Amino acid sequence: MTERLQPDVLLLADGPTGFTALRSLAAQCRVVQVFRKPDQPEASALRAFANAQGILVTELQELNQLRKAIADLRPAAVVISSFDRIIPPQILALCRFVNVHYSLLPHYRGRANVNWAIINGETTAGISIHLVIPELDGGNLLFQQAIPIGSNDTVACLYHRLNAIQERELGGVVLRVVAGYQGTVQNIDQASYGCTRVPDDGEIDWRQPTDVIDRLIRGLTPPFPGAFTHLDAQRLIIAKASPRLDAPSYIGRVPGRIVGRSPSEGWVDVLTGDGVLRVSSVLTGSSERPCAAAFVIGSTRATLGLSRLDLLRRIVALEDRLASLERIKCTQE
């Protein structure tokens, strides 16, 4: 029996999906090179696996490196998994390109798709593997699978489940593509897009409904920067929280006000626009690991978030301080 030849593939993988993409491809293909962004914190497992397999991992500084690698290595396909740069048409023309996208295309093309799915209250997320064309996430679909989003699921939970599907399916999909499979055309009339999210988008507005705040927190857990608020101008990342379903009815309501606190159990209850969110653990700017919320928030007189009055007081205090320093300077001259 003739042994099946493994096709040569090149992998572009910047983010938290790269490791399982590499393992899936290495099981059925010959991975000739992996390109990543410099200084990616989640790369250690990927690099260890690649080193054990004798696979070169290269930091991609500019796309001309990719052009040269395709010309030199002549891979059967270039596979993309968590890569945030647009490949220009002249490079796409050099080779087959296959992309892994964590949404149910054509819905949620673009950025931050798993985050947006939770934040927007979707009941399903998914994975799509598709051909790459010079249109954002617009190529033919090669594989697709949906997963449910539970009421307690975080973005980390969804990535774990989607990564498992990617590892199981990606290598086989690439083999089919190399053999000539073209997939099915997307319905462009159903296309929708998610924009890029930046860390500042994670600020909590306590006037929002409880479920909206809960989804924001669950949608921004590590490896993402986290949903945050402020306590006396100190930034607090909310690491773990849940809606309190048995909360009393508050007619007098100040969103962000602490209305309950348990030093023994560590939680604090925070008023939202329509209910109460129980915050179990937080991260401060000086901490690397979450600590009990009640350890940081010490009073039911505290209010989370930056108010205009607080900002005004701080501006006035700063102006007074500057004026005082100016007077001291004048007396010394």
PLY file of the C-alpha trace (Angstrom):
ply
format ascii 1.0
element vertex 333
property float x
property float y
property float z
element edge 332
property int vertex1
property int vertex2
end_header
0.00 0.00 0.00
1.32 3.42 -0.95
1.83 5.72 2.05
-0.19 8.93 1.78
2.03 11.97 1.36
1.40 14.71 3.86
0.99 18.14 2.24
3.23 20.98 3.35
1.36 23.77 5.15
2.37 27.04 6.74
0.52 28.33 9.84
-0.20 31.94 10.84
-1.27 31.92 14.49
-1.08 34.90 16.83
-3.68 34.29 19.52
-5.13 31.68 21.89
-6.25 29.31 19.12
-2.79 28.72 17.66
-1.74 25.77 19.79
-4.67 23.53 18.93
-4.47 24.61 15.29
-0.84 23.50 15.18
-1.56 20.16 16.85
-4.40 19.45 14.43
-2.30 20.29 11.38
0.76 18.41 12.64
-1.32 15.24 12.96
-2.22 15.16 9.25
0.10 17.57 7.44
3.73 18.59 7.40
3.88 22.00 9.05
6.90 23.69 7.51
6.77 26.95 9.48
4.70 28.87 12.02
4.50 32.65 11.99
3.46 34.59 15.11
3.50 38.12 16.42
6.47 38.96 18.63
6.05 38.62 22.42
2.78 36.71 22.54
2.28 35.54 26.16
0.30 32.40 25.32
2.99 31.06 22.94
4.95 28.87 25.37
2.93 25.67 24.84
2.91 26.20 21.09
6.65 26.78 21.00
7.35 23.72 23.13
5.22 21.52 20.86
6.79 23.00 17.71
10.33 22.46 19.05
9.53 18.84 19.88
8.26 18.35 16.31
11.16 20.21 14.70
8.85 22.96 13.40
10.32 26.43 12.93
8.47 29.24 14.77
9.21 32.70 13.38
8.20 36.14 14.59
6.36 37.88 11.77
7.48 41.49 11.66
6.10 42.30 8.22
4.02 40.55 5.57
6.92 40.45 3.11
8.30 37.65 5.31
5.18 35.64 4.46
5.54 36.37 0.75
9.14 35.15 0.81
8.26 32.02 2.83
5.56 31.03 0.32
8.00 31.54 -2.56
10.74 29.52 -0.85
8.70 26.72 0.75
5.85 26.43 -1.80
3.30 25.09 0.72
0.12 23.40 -0.46
-1.82 25.77 1.81
-1.40 28.58 4.30
-3.64 28.17 7.35
-4.70 31.13 9.52
-5.90 30.82 13.11
-6.16 33.97 15.29
-4.25 36.32 13.01
-5.26 39.98 13.05
-3.64 41.34 9.91
-5.26 41.60 6.48
-3.45 39.57 3.83
-3.22 41.63 0.62
-4.63 40.14 -2.63
-1.19 39.82 -4.23
-0.10 37.43 -1.46
-3.42 35.54 -1.44
-2.84 34.87 -5.15
0.35 32.92 -4.38
-1.24 29.97 -2.58
-4.43 28.47 -1.11
-5.35 30.19 2.15
-7.64 28.61 4.75
-8.91 30.59 7.78
-10.39 29.46 11.11
-13.02 31.92 12.34
-14.84 31.55 15.66
-18.35 32.50 14.58
-21.12 31.06 12.42
-20.33 32.86 9.19
-21.63 34.93 7.51
-22.74 36.27 10.92
-20.10 37.99 13.05
-17.43 38.54 10.48
-14.56 40.68 11.71
-13.16 41.03 15.21
-13.79 39.85 18.78
-16.51 37.44 17.69
-16.58 35.20 20.77
-16.57 38.24 23.06
-19.40 39.90 21.13
-21.47 36.70 21.12
-21.55 36.67 24.95
-21.83 40.45 25.34
-24.74 40.59 22.89
-26.64 37.78 24.61
-26.43 35.25 21.78
-27.52 31.72 22.63
-25.02 30.08 20.25
-21.45 30.59 19.16
-19.55 28.55 16.60
-16.57 27.79 14.45
-16.28 28.26 10.69
-13.38 27.13 8.51
-13.36 28.87 5.15
-11.30 29.75 2.11
-9.73 33.20 2.18
-10.54 35.73 -0.53
-9.92 39.51 -0.70
-13.12 40.15 1.29
-13.24 40.11 5.10
-14.18 36.55 6.18
-15.99 36.13 2.88
-14.67 32.91 1.30
-16.47 29.61 0.76
-17.39 27.65 3.90
-15.48 24.38 4.33
-16.72 23.38 7.81
-19.05 24.84 10.42
-20.34 23.80 13.83
-22.44 25.62 16.44
-22.15 25.35 20.23
-24.63 26.61 22.86
-23.77 29.50 25.15
-24.85 28.77 28.73
-25.93 31.40 31.25
-22.67 30.98 33.19
-20.29 30.54 30.26
-17.28 32.84 30.05
-15.29 33.66 26.94
-12.58 31.31 28.25
-15.13 28.45 28.42
-16.17 29.02 24.82
-12.59 29.22 23.56
-11.82 25.92 25.29
-14.73 24.18 23.55
-14.11 25.81 20.16
-10.41 24.99 20.33
-11.31 21.33 20.90
-13.45 21.34 17.74
-10.67 23.06 15.80
-8.14 20.46 16.89
-10.46 17.64 15.86
-11.44 19.05 12.45
-8.86 21.46 11.01
-6.28 18.99 9.74
-8.88 16.93 7.87
-10.47 20.04 6.34
-7.09 21.18 5.02
-6.49 17.76 3.46
-9.82 18.02 1.65
-8.99 21.51 0.41
-5.61 20.38 -0.91
-7.44 17.54 -2.70
-9.69 20.09 -4.43
-12.70 20.64 -2.14
-14.13 24.15 -2.69
-16.85 24.29 -0.01
-20.11 26.25 -0.23
-20.70 29.91 -0.96
-21.69 32.22 1.92
-24.94 34.15 1.73
-23.65 37.73 1.69
-27.15 39.09 2.38
-26.92 37.61 5.89
-23.46 39.04 6.67
-22.94 40.96 9.92
-19.79 42.34 11.47
-18.14 42.77 14.87
-15.76 45.67 15.38
-12.45 45.50 17.22
-12.64 45.83 21.00
-9.98 47.68 23.00
-9.38 47.42 26.78
-11.20 50.69 27.54
-14.41 49.19 26.10
-14.58 47.03 29.22
-15.66 49.84 31.56
-18.84 48.90 33.43
-21.79 51.29 33.39
-23.67 50.37 36.58
-26.82 52.04 35.20
-27.16 49.16 32.74
-29.39 46.14 33.53
-27.86 43.38 35.61
-27.79 40.83 32.79
-26.00 43.29 30.46
-23.25 43.88 33.05
-23.02 40.15 33.78
-22.52 39.39 30.07
-19.83 42.08 29.77
-17.92 40.53 32.68
-18.23 36.98 31.30
-17.30 38.16 27.82
-13.99 39.71 28.90
-12.40 37.13 31.21
-8.75 36.09 30.59
-7.03 35.95 28.14
-8.81 39.29 27.63
-8.22 42.38 29.83
-11.45 42.11 31.85
-14.49 44.27 32.63
-13.56 47.00 35.08
-14.87 49.75 37.32
-13.32 52.21 39.77
-13.27 52.62 43.54
-11.95 56.04 44.60
-10.20 56.30 41.20
-8.54 52.88 41.65
-9.29 50.55 38.76
-10.89 47.26 39.77
-11.27 44.39 37.32
-14.31 42.30 38.17
-12.98 38.75 38.03
-16.13 36.87 39.10
-19.72 37.98 39.62
-23.26 36.71 39.19
-26.75 38.22 39.23
-28.48 37.91 42.59
-31.84 36.38 41.76
-33.23 36.67 45.30
-32.31 40.34 45.81
-34.63 42.68 47.72
-36.49 45.34 45.77
-34.67 48.68 45.93
-36.91 51.68 45.26
-34.17 54.11 46.23
-31.45 53.11 43.79
-27.95 54.50 43.21
-26.32 52.33 40.52
-22.86 51.21 41.65
-23.66 51.57 45.38
-22.57 48.70 47.63
-25.71 47.42 49.40
-24.39 44.24 50.98
-21.06 42.86 52.09
-19.82 39.60 53.65
-16.29 39.78 55.11
-16.44 36.05 55.91
-17.57 34.90 52.45
-15.80 37.67 50.55
-18.62 38.97 48.34
-20.19 42.40 47.95
-23.59 43.20 46.43
-23.71 46.09 43.94
-26.80 47.90 42.71
-27.28 47.93 38.94
-29.85 49.71 36.81
-32.50 47.12 37.61
-31.20 44.69 40.23
-28.20 43.49 42.22
-24.95 41.93 41.04
-22.98 39.87 43.57
-19.26 40.43 43.03
-17.13 37.60 44.42
-13.58 38.52 43.38
-11.67 41.43 41.89
-8.22 42.33 40.61
-6.57 45.59 41.56
-3.81 47.28 39.61
-1.17 45.85 41.93
-2.44 42.24 42.05
-1.79 39.38 39.65
-4.42 37.07 41.14
-8.05 37.77 42.09
-8.85 38.46 45.72
-12.13 38.55 47.62
-14.17 41.61 46.70
-14.98 42.38 50.36
-11.25 42.57 51.11
-10.92 45.52 48.72
-14.36 47.12 49.09
-14.75 47.83 52.78
-18.00 49.77 53.16
-21.64 49.80 52.09
-21.25 53.57 51.72
-18.91 53.03 48.76
-20.05 53.56 45.17
-18.29 51.92 42.24
-17.58 53.94 39.11
-16.29 57.44 38.46
-18.84 60.17 39.11
-18.66 63.67 37.65
-18.58 65.15 41.17
-15.63 62.95 42.13
-13.75 63.95 38.98
-14.53 67.64 39.66
-13.22 67.36 43.22
-10.02 65.79 41.95
-9.56 68.52 39.33
-10.07 71.24 41.97
-7.61 69.52 44.31
-5.06 69.30 41.52
-5.52 72.97 40.64
-5.07 73.92 44.30
-1.92 71.81 44.47
-0.49 73.42 41.33
-1.30 76.91 42.65
0.42 76.07 45.93
3.53 74.86 44.13
3.55 78.01 42.01
3.41 80.19 45.16
6.30 78.25 46.69
8.29 78.70 43.52
7.65 82.46 43.51
8.81 82.88 47.11
12.05 81.05 46.34
12.98 83.23 43.39
0 1
1 2
2 3
3 4
4 5
5 6
6 7
7 8
8 9
9 10
10 11
11 12
12 13
13 14
14 15
15 16
16 17
17 18
18 19
19 20
20 21
21 22
22 23
23 24
24 25
25 26
26 27
27 28
28 29
29 30
30 31
31 32
32 33
33 34
34 35
35 36
36 37
37 38
38 39
39 40
40 41
41 42
42 43
43 44
44 45
45 46
46 47
47 48
48 49
49 50
50 51
51 52
52 53
53 54
54 55
55 56
56 57
57 58
58 59
59 60
60 61
61 62
62 63
63 64
64 65
65 66
66 67
67 68
68 69
69 70
70 71
71 72
72 73
73 74
74 75
75 76
76 77
77 78
78 79
79 80
80 81
81 82
82 83
83 84
84 85
85 86
86 87
87 88
88 89
89 90
90 91
91 92
92 93
93 94
94 95
95 96
96 97
97 98
98 99
99 100
100 101
101 102
102 103
103 104
104 105
105 106
106 107
107 108
108 109
109 110
110 111
111 112
112 113
113 114
114 115
115 116
116 117
117 118
118 119
119 120
120 121
121 122
122 123
123 124
124 125
125 126
126 127
127 128
128 129
129 130
130 131
131 132
132 133
133 134
134 135
135 136
136 137
137 138
138 139
139 140
140 141
141 142
142 143
143 144
144 145
145 146
146 147
147 148
148 149
149 150
150 151
151 152
152 153
153 154
154 155
155 156
156 157
157 158
158 159
159 160
160 161
161 162
162 163
163 164
164 165
165 166
166 167
167 168
168 169
169 170
170 171
171 172
172 173
173 174
174 175
175 176
176 177
177 178
178 179
179 180
180 181
181 182
182 183
183 184
184 185
185 186
186 187
187 188
188 189
189 190
190 191
191 192
192 193
193 194
194 195
195 196
196 197
197 198
198 199
199 200
200 201
201 202
202 203
203 204
204 205
205 206
206 207
207 208
208 209
209 210
210 211
211 212
212 213
213 214
214 215
215 216
216 217
217 218
218 219
219 220
220 221
221 222
222 223
223 224
224 225
225 226
226 227
227 228
228 229
229 230
230 231
231 232
232 233
233 234
234 235
235 236
236 237
237 238
238 239
239 240
240 241
241 242
242 243
243 244
244 245
245 246
246 247
247 248
248 249
249 250
250 251
251 252
252 253
253 254
254 255
255 256
256 257
257 258
258 259
259 260
260 261
261 262
262 263
263 264
264 265
265 266
266 267
267 268
268 269
269 270
270 271
271 272
272 273
273 274
274 275
275 276
276 277
277 278
278 279
279 280
280 281
281 282
282 283
283 284
284 285
285 286
286 287
287 288
288 289
289 290
290 291
291 292
292 293
293 294
294 295
295 296
296 297
297 298
298 299
299 300
300 301
301 302
302 303
303 304
304 305
305 306
306 307
307 308
308 309
309 310
310 311
311 312
312 313
313 314
314 315
315 316
316 317
317 318
318 319
319 320
320 321
321 322
322 323
323 324
324 325
325 326
326 327
327 328
328 329
329 330
330 331
331 332
